[in-house]
Every structure is written in structure tokens, then in C-alpha cells.
Amino acid sequence: MGAAVTVDEIPDECLASIFRLLPTVDRSICSLVCHRWLKIEGQSHHRLYLTPPDSNFLSSIFSRFDSVTELTLNCQLVSIGDEALSLVSQRCPNLTSLTIRFSHATDTGLESFARNHKALRKFSCECCDFGYNGLNALVHHCGALEQLSVTYLHGITDGVEGAVAASSLKAVCLQDIVFFHPILGANNLTILKLVRCYGGEWDKLLLLLVDRVPSLVEVHLEKLRISDVGLKAISKCSSLETLHLVKNDKCSDAGLVAVAEGCKLLRKLHVDGWEANRIRDRGLIAVAERCPDLQELVLIGMNPTKATLELLASNCRSLERLALCGRSMIGNTDLSDIAAKLFSSDGCMRMLNAIGVSYWIKGNVNPNLGGAELQSSLMACLPVTTMTSQVRVTGHSINPSLVNPAYKFRH
């Protein structure tokens, strides 16, 4: 056996690796052992979530944590402006991800930050005072930027056309702002989320976007002024796998039919019909006939018929989750028929997930049953109220907030 090694002889790199495996509370305790451990623990800390109580807080905290790569600044308690961004630039040279909320930083401050962090890969901001000039500077100087999330900026009054193309962007989320034109040049864009973005002719913008960015894989459109023209533009994205249409009252069956015809690789489809409810059976039938790889279908505020759902069950053999929320008129008998169709041909888990009752049906239904016996067993289970990890089922109704966790924040 070799000679014993004391704690003091353990290399700093080994201690840092050990600290990274510990929970936050245990790391804090270890940092109190001695000055050496305090320093090593701080240098091995790569993620920080801070709610600064005053403007001097950041200076003291960065004196200990000088190797941060992912930083979140929540400035609700005290407003932090250009000086704070300048401090972050100086003390966090390895930063690759920055999330900032409720900041008074200006376009000039954000531009200065971007000049010093050209390796930044992810940037997220919410309720800040800078505007599109600052974002344009960020996109221009941060050539490695891949993810951009922007929610309600006070400094934005209108979109800026002719801005620099954000060619490195792969995922963009815009909420409560006007259109950000640099994404039109994001040739590598795969994920696009537009939520409550006011102003602009969205049908035309989507036509321009799809012509320049044909590689979209995931698209979320919520409360936008788009019509079937915009959906027909989206249908040109042949590689599209995920589509969320939420409360877009001008979209109808014609638009969804176009998407089904052009996006045959579609795997996840969420449709919230809202008050207009213009997407009906014709659009869903097109999805059933042309999107055989569909795995997840969530329908909120819609009234699909039993025939349409049976067609989906028959054609979409990979279907793992089917959620009917709100206005669905499908009763227990019809739901059991659909479940029996899925159960009898594709196996237990696929059927069970499809109707969102995997926990309690799994324990009450015999997989070897068939025909009338299987339907009777399903009927005996359906009226039970049960909570699962995905949805709550009471008879034939489903709580939408459990199907989509973001649903409750929109109401």
C-alpha cells in the first residue's frame, strides 16, 4: 500500500471536482473549513443566480466567484445599470450565458458588454431598459451567440430594419415585443417562439423568414396576428417536428391542412382553439392522414369527433400522448373505444399515455383482454379521478394546466 495522503496534499483540481459533485448546502459548509477550501470552492462555481440587494453586492460576490460561466441577475430589489454590466465584463471573462431581468442598462452598456464577451452563447433578458440598438450590437459582436430570448424591453418603440444578420442563432424566443429583424438572417435557426408579439404584418414576415430560414424544427406561435397565409409559409419547413398554435384566432383548417401536407415529419402538435375555434375536424383529419409519425397531440378548446380521433389512433401508430382539454364532447364510451383501438394493436404504454391515465389504468386493466372485455374494463376505470405525472382525468375532462405547465400563466 502507498503512503497515506492528507487532505492538505490533495491537489486543487481534485478538490474542485469533488465540490462540483456536492449539493449546494454541502458546498457552502465545505467552504467554511479553511481559506484554501473557500478559494477552491469559489473557483469551481460556474453557475450563479443572484438577486443583488444593493449596487455593491456584485463587487464583493465576484471577488470570490471569479470563474463563472453562467450568470443570472434578477434586479427586482435594486436597479442595476451599465456599471453592473461593466463589472460583469471585467470579473467574468469566461461567461457564456447571461440572463438579466429588470435592469436599467442602456444600449451603450449592453454594447460595451458585448465587445468584451464575444464567446457568449446564450443571452436572455426581461423588462430591461435597452432596446434594439443594444440587441443589434450584441448580435454583431457575439459571433458565437446561439440562443436569444427577449421579453418586453422598455427601450423598444418599433422594429429596426436593415440590422445585422444573426447568422449564428439557433434558437430565438420573442415575447411581448415587435419583430426583431436580425433573425431573418439566422440561416441556422431551428427553434422559433413568438409569443404576444404586437405590431407588424406577421404573414409577410413569416413568408420572408421561411424563405431565408428553411431549417426550422420547432415553432411556437401564440396570440399573433397571423392567418392561414402564415401557416402556409410554415408548411414550407419540411423538417418541422414541433408546432404550437395557441390562441391565433385567424388560423383555420386550411392552414393546418397546408402544414400537414408540407410537414410530414411532424411529431408534436399543440392547438389551442381559444374563442374562435376555427380549426376543426378537416385539419385534424389531414394531420392523421399525412403525419404518421405524430407522437403527441394536445387539443385545447376544440371539439374533435369520435371518427376523427379514431382515425388518428389508426394512422398515427407512434402516438404516445393525446390530451383533450376544455370543450371536448367525447364521452367515456367513445374514449374507451379509442383507447381499446390503441391498446389492442400497439401495446400497453402507448395506449395508456395516449389518454393520459397511465397510473391507474395500468393497475386495473388486463393487457390480455380483447374486444368487449377490454372495453368493459376501460369503462369501469374511466370515471375515477386520478392524478398522474402528466394530467388529471375526471371522467373525460383534463385540467389544461397539468397538460401544459405554462397554461396557467396565460389565464
C-alpha positions as CSV (number, residue, x, y, z in Angstrom):
1,M,0.0,0.0,0.0
2,G,1.2,3.5,-0.7
3,A,1.8,6.2,1.8
4,A,-1.3,7.9,3.3
5,V,-2.3,11.2,1.8
6,T,-3.5,14.0,4.0
7,V,-6.3,16.4,3.0
8,D,-3.7,19.2,2.6
9,E,-1.9,17.2,-0.1
10,I,-5.0,16.7,-2.3
11,P,-4.5,18.8,-5.5
12,D,-6.7,21.8,-6.0
13,E,-8.1,20.3,-9.2
14,C,-9.3,17.1,-7.3
15,L,-10.9,19.2,-4.6
16,A,-12.7,21.3,-7.2
17,S,-14.0,18.1,-8.9
18,I,-15.3,16.8,-5.5
19,F,-17.0,20.1,-4.7
20,R,-18.8,20.1,-8.1
21,L,-20.4,16.8,-7.1
22,L,-21.8,18.1,-3.8
23,P,-25.3,19.7,-3.2
24,T,-25.3,23.5,-2.7
25,V,-25.7,23.3,1.1
26,D,-22.7,20.9,1.5
27,R,-20.6,23.1,-0.8
28,S,-21.3,26.0,1.5
29,I,-20.3,24.0,4.5
30,C,-17.0,22.9,2.9
31,S,-16.2,26.5,2.0
32,L,-16.1,27.3,5.8
33,V,-13.4,24.7,6.6
34,C,-10.4,26.9,5.7
35,H,-9.3,29.7,3.4
36,R,-7.9,27.3,0.8
37,W,-11.2,25.4,0.5
38,L,-13.1,28.7,0.4
39,K,-11.0,29.8,-2.6
40,I,-11.2,26.5,-4.4
41,E,-15.0,26.2,-3.9
42,G,-15.4,29.7,-5.3
43,Q,-13.3,29.0,-8.3
44,S,-15.1,25.8,-9.1
45,H,-18.5,27.5,-9.0
46,H,-19.6,28.0,-12.6
47,R,-23.3,28.9,-12.2
48,L,-24.7,31.8,-10.2
49,Y,-28.2,33.1,-9.7
50,L,-28.1,36.5,-8.0
51,T,-30.7,38.9,-6.6
52,P,-28.5,41.8,-5.7
53,P,-29.7,43.7,-2.6
54,D,-27.6,46.8,-3.5
55,S,-25.1,48.0,-6.1
56,N,-22.1,47.0,-4.0
57,F,-23.1,43.4,-3.8
58,L,-21.8,42.3,-7.2
59,S,-18.3,43.6,-6.5
60,S,-18.0,41.6,-3.3
61,I,-19.5,38.4,-4.7
62,F,-17.3,38.4,-7.8
63,S,-14.2,38.7,-5.7
64,R,-14.9,35.1,-4.6
65,F,-16.6,33.6,-7.6
66,D,-14.3,34.5,-10.5
67,S,-14.8,31.5,-12.8
68,V,-18.5,31.9,-13.5
69,T,-19.7,30.8,-17.0
70,E,-23.5,31.0,-16.5
71,L,-24.9,34.1,-14.7
72,T,-28.5,35.1,-13.8
73,L,-29.1,38.7,-12.5
74,N,-32.6,39.3,-11.1
75,C,-32.6,43.0,-10.4
76,Q,-36.1,43.4,-8.8
77,L,-34.8,44.6,-5.4
78,V,-32.4,47.2,-6.7
79,S,-31.9,48.5,-10.3
80,I,-28.7,47.6,-11.9
81,G,-27.4,49.5,-14.9
82,D,-24.4,50.0,-17.1
83,E,-21.9,49.9,-14.2
84,A,-23.0,46.4,-13.2
85,L,-22.7,45.2,-16.8
86,S,-19.2,46.7,-16.9
87,L,-18.3,44.9,-13.7
88,V,-19.6,41.6,-15.1
89,S,-17.4,42.2,-18.2
90,Q,-14.3,42.7,-16.0
91,R,-14.9,40.0,-13.4
92,C,-16.4,37.2,-15.5
93,P,-14.2,36.8,-18.6
94,N,-15.3,33.2,-19.2
95,L,-19.1,34.0,-19.3
96,T,-21.0,32.0,-21.9
97,S,-24.6,32.5,-20.7
98,L,-26.2,35.7,-19.3
99,T,-29.8,36.1,-18.1
100,I,-30.8,39.6,-16.9
101,R,-34.1,40.8,-15.6
102,F,-35.4,44.3,-14.6
103,S,-32.2,46.1,-15.4
104,H,-31.8,49.8,-16.2
105,A,-28.8,49.1,-18.5
106,T,-28.8,51.1,-21.7
107,D,-27.9,50.3,-25.3
108,T,-24.4,51.7,-24.7
109,G,-23.9,49.5,-21.6
110,L,-25.0,46.3,-23.5
111,E,-22.8,47.2,-26.4
112,S,-19.8,47.6,-24.1
113,F,-20.6,44.3,-22.5
114,A,-20.9,42.5,-25.9
115,R,-17.5,43.8,-27.1
116,N,-15.8,42.0,-24.1
117,H,-17.8,38.8,-24.4
118,K,-17.5,37.6,-28.0
119,A,-17.8,34.0,-26.9
120,L,-21.2,34.4,-25.3
121,R,-23.6,31.6,-26.4
122,K,-26.8,32.4,-24.6
123,F,-28.5,35.7,-23.7
124,S,-31.9,36.2,-22.1
125,C,-33.4,39.5,-21.0
126,E,-36.8,40.6,-19.5
127,C,-38.2,44.0,-18.7
128,C,-34.9,45.9,-19.3
129,D,-34.4,49.5,-20.5
130,F,-32.2,48.9,-23.5
131,G,-33.7,48.4,-27.0
132,Y,-32.9,47.1,-30.4
133,N,-29.7,49.1,-30.8
134,G,-28.3,47.2,-27.9
135,L,-29.5,43.9,-29.2
136,N,-28.1,44.6,-32.6
137,A,-24.7,45.3,-31.0
138,L,-25.0,42.1,-29.0
139,V,-25.7,40.1,-32.2
140,H,-22.9,41.8,-34.1
141,H,-20.1,41.4,-31.5
142,C,-21.1,38.0,-30.1
143,G,-20.4,35.8,-33.2
144,A,-21.0,32.6,-31.2
145,L,-24.4,33.5,-29.9
146,E,-26.8,30.6,-30.4
147,Q,-29.8,31.2,-28.0
148,L,-31.6,34.5,-27.7
149,S,-34.7,35.2,-25.5
150,V,-36.2,38.6,-25.3
151,T,-39.3,39.6,-23.2
152,Y,-40.7,43.1,-23.1
153,L,-38.0,45.8,-23.4
154,H,-38.8,49.3,-22.3
155,G,-36.4,50.7,-24.9
156,I,-38.2,49.3,-27.9
157,T,-40.7,51.5,-29.8
158,D,-40.6,49.9,-33.2
159,G,-38.7,47.2,-35.1
160,V,-35.3,48.0,-36.7
161,E,-35.0,47.0,-40.3
162,G,-31.7,46.6,-42.1
163,A,-30.0,45.4,-38.9
164,V,-27.1,43.0,-38.9
165,A,-27.9,39.3,-39.7
166,A,-27.7,37.0,-36.7
167,S,-26.3,34.1,-38.6
168,S,-25.1,32.1,-35.5
169,L,-28.6,32.0,-33.8
170,K,-30.1,28.5,-33.5
171,A,-33.0,29.3,-31.0
172,V,-35.0,32.5,-30.6
173,C,-37.8,33.4,-28.3
174,L,-39.6,36.8,-28.5
175,Q,-42.3,37.8,-26.1
176,D,-44.3,41.0,-25.9
177,I,-42.2,42.9,-28.3
178,V,-42.2,43.8,-32.0
179,F,-40.4,41.8,-34.6
180,F,-36.6,41.5,-34.3
181,H,-35.4,41.7,-37.9
182,P,-31.9,40.2,-37.5
183,I,-33.4,36.7,-37.1
184,L,-34.3,36.9,-40.8
185,G,-30.6,36.3,-41.5
186,A,-30.3,33.4,-39.0
187,N,-29.6,30.7,-41.5
188,N,-29.0,28.1,-38.8
189,L,-32.2,28.8,-36.8
190,T,-34.0,25.7,-35.7
191,I,-36.3,26.9,-32.9
192,L,-38.6,29.9,-33.1
193,K,-41.0,31.0,-30.4
194,L,-43.2,34.1,-30.9
195,V,-45.5,35.0,-28.0
196,R,-47.8,38.0,-27.9
197,C,-45.6,40.0,-30.3
198,Y,-47.6,43.1,-31.3
199,G,-47.3,45.1,-34.5
200,G,-46.0,44.0,-37.9
201,E,-47.6,42.1,-40.7
202,W,-46.8,38.6,-39.4
203,D,-47.9,36.7,-42.5
204,K,-45.4,38.6,-44.7
205,L,-42.7,38.3,-42.1
206,L,-43.2,34.6,-41.8
207,L,-43.0,34.3,-45.6
208,L,-39.7,36.2,-45.6
209,L,-38.4,34.2,-42.6
210,V,-39.2,30.7,-44.1
211,D,-37.6,31.6,-47.5
212,R,-34.4,32.5,-45.7
213,V,-34.5,30.0,-42.8
214,P,-35.9,26.7,-44.2
215,S,-34.4,24.5,-41.5
216,L,-36.9,25.2,-38.7
217,V,-37.6,22.2,-36.5
218,E,-39.7,23.7,-33.7
219,V,-42.2,26.7,-34.0
220,H,-44.4,28.2,-31.3
221,L,-46.9,30.9,-32.3
222,E,-49.1,32.4,-29.6
223,K,-51.5,35.3,-29.8
224,L,-50.1,36.6,-33.1
225,R,-51.9,38.4,-35.9
226,I,-51.3,35.6,-38.4
227,S,-53.7,33.8,-40.7
228,D,-53.7,30.8,-42.9
229,V,-51.2,32.6,-45.1
230,G,-48.6,32.5,-42.3
231,L,-49.3,28.8,-41.7
232,K,-48.9,28.0,-45.4
233,A,-45.5,29.7,-45.1
234,I,-44.6,27.5,-42.2
235,S,-45.7,24.5,-44.3
236,K,-42.6,25.0,-46.4
237,C,-40.4,23.8,-43.5
238,S,-40.3,20.2,-44.4
239,S,-38.2,19.3,-41.4
240,L,-40.6,20.8,-38.9
241,E,-41.2,18.4,-35.9
242,T,-43.0,20.5,-33.3
243,L,-45.7,23.1,-33.8
244,H,-47.7,25.0,-31.2
245,L,-50.7,27.1,-32.3
246,V,-52.1,29.0,-29.3
247,K,-54.9,31.5,-29.5
248,N,-54.4,32.6,-33.1
249,D,-58.0,33.4,-33.9
250,K,-57.5,33.8,-37.7
251,C,-56.0,30.4,-38.3
252,S,-58.4,27.8,-39.7
253,D,-58.5,24.2,-41.1
254,A,-57.0,25.4,-44.4
255,G,-53.8,26.5,-42.7
256,L,-53.5,23.3,-40.7
257,V,-54.1,21.2,-43.8
258,A,-51.2,23.0,-45.5
259,V,-48.9,22.3,-42.6
260,A,-49.9,18.6,-42.6
261,E,-49.2,18.4,-46.3
262,G,-45.8,20.1,-46.1
263,C,-44.5,19.0,-42.7
264,K,-44.9,15.2,-42.8
265,L,-42.2,14.7,-40.1
266,L,-44.5,16.4,-37.5
267,R,-44.2,14.7,-34.1
268,K,-45.8,17.2,-31.7
269,L,-48.8,19.3,-32.3
270,H,-50.5,21.6,-29.8
271,V,-53.6,23.6,-30.8
272,D,-55.5,26.0,-28.6
273,G,-58.7,26.9,-30.4
274,W,-59.5,29.7,-27.9
275,E,-62.8,31.5,-28.6
276,A,-62.7,31.4,-32.4
277,N,-62.2,27.6,-32.6
278,R,-61.8,27.7,-36.4
279,I,-59.6,24.6,-36.6
280,R,-61.9,21.6,-36.7
281,D,-62.1,18.0,-38.0
282,R,-60.8,18.8,-41.5
283,G,-57.5,20.0,-40.3
284,L,-57.1,17.1,-37.8
285,I,-58.0,14.6,-40.4
286,A,-55.3,16.0,-42.7
287,V,-52.8,15.6,-39.8
288,A,-54.0,12.0,-39.2
289,E,-53.6,11.1,-42.9
290,R,-50.3,12.9,-43.6
291,C,-48.3,12.8,-40.4
292,P,-47.9,9.2,-39.4
293,D,-45.0,9.9,-37.0
294,L,-47.1,12.0,-34.7
295,Q,-46.3,11.2,-31.1
296,E,-48.1,14.0,-29.1
297,L,-51.3,15.8,-29.8
298,V,-52.8,18.4,-27.4
299,L,-56.2,19.9,-28.3
300,I,-57.5,22.7,-26.1
301,G,-60.9,24.3,-26.5
302,M,-61.7,22.1,-29.5
303,N,-64.5,19.6,-30.4
304,P,-63.0,16.7,-32.3
305,T,-65.4,14.0,-33.2
306,K,-65.0,10.3,-32.4
307,A,-64.4,9.5,-36.0
308,T,-61.5,11.9,-36.2
309,L,-59.9,10.6,-33.1
310,E,-60.3,7.0,-34.2
311,L,-58.6,8.0,-37.5
312,L,-55.7,9.5,-35.5
313,A,-55.5,6.3,-33.4
314,S,-55.5,4.1,-36.5
315,N,-53.0,6.1,-38.7
316,C,-50.6,7.6,-36.1
317,R,-49.2,4.4,-34.7
318,S,-46.5,6.2,-32.8
319,L,-49.0,8.3,-30.8
320,E,-47.9,8.4,-27.1
321,R,-50.0,11.3,-25.7
322,L,-53.4,12.6,-26.6
323,A,-54.9,15.3,-24.5
324,L,-58.4,16.7,-24.9
325,C,-58.9,19.9,-22.9
326,G,-61.8,22.2,-22.4
327,R,-64.7,21.8,-24.8
328,S,-64.3,18.2,-25.9
329,M,-67.6,16.4,-26.2
330,I,-66.0,12.9,-26.2
331,G,-67.7,10.8,-23.6
332,N,-66.5,7.8,-21.6
333,T,-67.8,5.2,-24.1
334,D,-66.2,6.9,-27.1
335,L,-62.9,7.4,-25.2
336,S,-62.8,3.7,-24.2
337,D,-63.3,2.8,-27.9
338,I,-60.4,4.9,-28.9
339,A,-58.3,3.5,-26.1
340,A,-59.2,0.0,-27.0
341,K,-58.0,0.6,-30.6
342,L,-54.7,1.8,-29.4
343,F,-54.3,-0.8,-26.7
344,S,-55.1,-3.8,-28.9
345,S,-52.5,-3.1,-31.6
346,D,-49.6,-1.1,-30.2
347,G,-49.2,-2.3,-26.6
348,C,-50.0,-1.0,-23.1
349,M,-47.8,2.0,-22.6
350,R,-48.6,3.7,-25.9
351,M,-52.3,3.5,-25.4
352,L,-52.2,4.4,-21.7
353,N,-50.1,7.6,-22.3
354,A,-52.4,8.5,-25.2
355,I,-55.4,9.0,-23.0
356,G,-53.3,10.3,-20.1
357,V,-54.3,7.7,-17.5
358,S,-51.1,5.6,-17.3
359,Y,-51.0,5.4,-13.5
360,W,-54.4,3.9,-12.7
361,I,-55.4,2.0,-15.8
362,K,-52.1,0.1,-15.7
363,G,-53.2,-1.4,-12.4
364,N,-56.8,-2.2,-13.4
365,V,-56.7,-3.4,-17.0
366,N,-55.6,-6.9,-18.0
367,P,-53.4,-6.5,-21.1
368,N,-54.6,-9.9,-22.4
369,L,-58.2,-8.8,-22.6
370,G,-59.7,-8.1,-26.0
371,G,-62.8,-6.8,-27.7
372,A,-65.8,-6.3,-25.4
373,E,-64.0,-7.4,-22.3
374,L,-61.3,-4.8,-22.8
375,Q,-63.9,-2.1,-23.4
376,S,-65.8,-3.0,-20.3
377,S,-62.6,-2.9,-18.2
378,L,-61.8,0.6,-19.6
379,M,-65.3,1.8,-18.9
380,A,-65.0,0.6,-15.3
381,C,-61.8,2.7,-14.9
382,L,-62.6,5.9,-16.7
383,P,-64.9,7.7,-14.2
384,V,-62.2,7.5,-11.5
385,T,-60.5,10.8,-10.6
386,T,-56.7,10.2,-10.6
387,M,-53.5,12.3,-10.6
388,T,-50.6,11.2,-12.7
389,S,-47.3,12.9,-13.5
390,Q,-48.8,14.4,-16.7
391,V,-52.5,15.0,-16.4
392,R,-55.6,14.8,-14.1
393,V,-58.5,12.9,-15.5
394,T,-62.0,13.3,-14.2
395,G,-64.4,11.4,-16.3
396,H,-63.5,12.7,-19.8
397,S,-62.1,16.2,-18.8
398,I,-58.5,17.1,-18.4
399,N,-57.0,20.0,-16.4
400,P,-55.1,22.1,-19.1
401,S,-52.6,23.5,-16.5
402,L,-51.3,19.9,-16.0
403,V,-51.0,19.2,-19.7
404,N,-49.0,22.4,-20.3
405,P,-47.3,23.9,-17.3
406,A,-47.3,27.3,-19.0
407,Y,-51.0,27.2,-19.5
408,K,-51.9,28.6,-16.0
409,F,-49.7,31.6,-16.6
410,R,-51.7,32.7,-19.6
411,H,-55.0,32.9,-17.9
